[in-house]
Amino acid sequence: MALLNHLAKCKSMHLACHALRVDATSLTQHSAFSVSAVSAAIQKMTRVRVVDNSPLGNTPHHRAPRVIHVYTKNGVGKVGDKVLLAIKGQKKKALIVGHKMPGERMTPRFDSNNVVLIEDNGNPTGTRIRVPVPTHLRKLEGDYSKLLAIASRFV
Amino acid sequence: MAACIQRLDRAIFSIRLLRNVQLHNERSLSTSLHRLALDTEQPSKFTPPVKPVIIDKTQSVASLRKFLSPEFVPPRQRTKPIKFTIERKDMIRRRKVLNIPEFYVGSILAVTMTDPHATGKNNRFVGICIQRGGRGLGATFVLRNIIDNQGVEICYEMYSPRVQQIEVLKLEKRLDDNLMYLRDALPEFCTVDTDMKPQPSSPTGEVPVNKTRVRMLPKPWSKRWERPKYDVKGIRFDLCLSPEQMEHAQKWAQPWVEYDMLKEYDTSKLEEAIYTELQQEAAAATAK
């Protein structure tokens, strides 16, 4: 019972992840494969969790949103980096707001790779971010001030 | 003649005394009479109430248990002991400024640190301590909490100048030294109320051990916690694994490691020496 409630509470990425844990064929149409523990920053082909309330990020799809390009010098994305996602058969830019990889001391580490959908000019697609967001994102006050404005909680 | 004068003097002195006493008696008698008279006629003279003794329960009392923080015990290395002595001096200097209370893995802490990017400059985080790592000035502890259905962990450096206050909200131990398995446990076991009030604990006596055994999410987990090398006692394996799987995990057991003499590192004498050194430093500081 508690398990079902827990599944119900989670959002799309989480849902997919746990569904894979429970029974690989039930919710997704993949064949069973091993899901290794993710402990690295975001790179190409990582499945991410969209945490804003945009319709593109929240409508269920049979494939989880995946990163197809990271806009950094090396292909590794940390908090505050822009990435290109493949969601629902379309390309969309997004900003990383938290990852599973432990970063600097005194900065938060999240249990899922969180991402916020963004337009080309840097404006967020959604109107609210319910999930806590690290405070050192405020460094990007100039470019992503609208995104910081819609964040509800800073950690 | 002289004797007479002396006796006279003494007499006069005694009379004076008596007169004083009498006057005093008269005075007291008069006031008591006055009071008695007043009692019968009107309410008594105003007596100010006894000042209440305020026992401040919010301020934590310094623990009287014999506790040596694990970051003081140096690891078994080839470095010269003088490095650890100097480091300990710096640690004591920092502890004079910032009070680092006694806490264990499994206690609930609230840490306030300076954050240039946070509103109001300070950032408060409440969580359960899942790991204490590092030795010396680089000692760290990891706090975990679940906020808005999102698990968040922050690794704090204990001796960092950014840390303003470390408050123990609930002092307790758990069945294990390392609670990393909480990442794969049901979220109810990691959720800590952000507005939790500090629970008072007795400064003497044993630290309470929380014997809760945690229920896990379905496998795969981040680590194979059922394997003997992790030696986890705080998980309900009977609810998530079959006896066959538990037996299969025992294949990775290394029972000879317990008897390996080269891996022995007895820190008891070292701990005693460091504890006495710290007590002496504290005594010297209070003496000044």
Contacts between the chains, C-beta under 8 A, distances in Angstrom:
chain1	res1	chain2	res2	distance
A	2	B	186	6.2
A	2	B	188	7.5
A	2	B	215	7.5
A	3	B	186	7.8
A	3	B	217	7.6
A	3	B	218	7.3
A	6	B	186	6.5
A	6	B	187	6.7
A	6	B	217	7.5
A	9	B	149	5.9
A	10	B	149	7.3
A	18	B	217	7.3
A	18	B	218	7.6
A	21	B	217	7.1
A	21	B	218	4.9
A	21	B	219	6.8
A	21	B	220	6.3
A	22	B	218	5.5
A	34	B	220	7.4
A	35	B	220	5.9
A	36	B	220	7.8
A	37	B	220	7.2
A	37	B	221	7.8
A	37	B	222	4.5
A	37	B	223	7.4
A	39	B	222	7.5
A	98	B	150	7.9
A	102	B	153	8.0
A	102	B	155	6.8
A	105	B	140	6.5
A	105	B	155	5.2
A	105	B	156	7.2
A	105	B	157	5.2
A	105	B	160	7.6
A	106	B	113	6.5
A	106	B	154	6.7
A	106	B	155	7.2
A	106	B	156	6.2
A	106	B	157	6.7
A	106	B	160	6.9
A	106	B	162	6.4
A	107	B	154	7.2
A	108	B	152	4.9
A	108	B	153	6.9
A	108	B	154	5.0
A	109	B	152	7.3
A	109	B	153	4.7
A	109	B	154	7.2
A	109	B	155	7.4
A	110	B	150	6.1
A	110	B	151	6.8
A	110	B	152	5.9
A	110	B	153	8.0
A	111	B	150	6.6
A	111	B	151	3.4
A	111	B	152	7.5
A	111	B	153	7.8
A	111	B	183	6.8
A	112	B	150	7.0
A	112	B	151	7.9
A	114	B	150	7.5
A	130	B	148	5.6
A	131	B	148	5.7
A	131	B	149	7.7
A	131	B	150	4.8
A	132	B	147	4.9
A	132	B	148	5.9
A	132	B	150	5.9
A	132	B	152	6.0
A	135	B	115	5.3
A	135	B	117	4.4
A	135	B	118	4.7
A	135	B	123	6.2
A	136	B	117	5.5
A	137	B	117	7.7
A	138	B	117	3.8
A	138	B	118	7.9
A	139	B	117	6.5
A	152	B	148	7.9
A	153	B	147	6.8
A	153	B	148	6.4
A	154	B	118	6.4
A	154	B	119	7.6
A	154	B	123	7.9
A	155	B	123	7.9
A	155	B	125	6.8
A	155	B	147	6.7
A	155	B	152	5.5
A	155	B	154	7.6
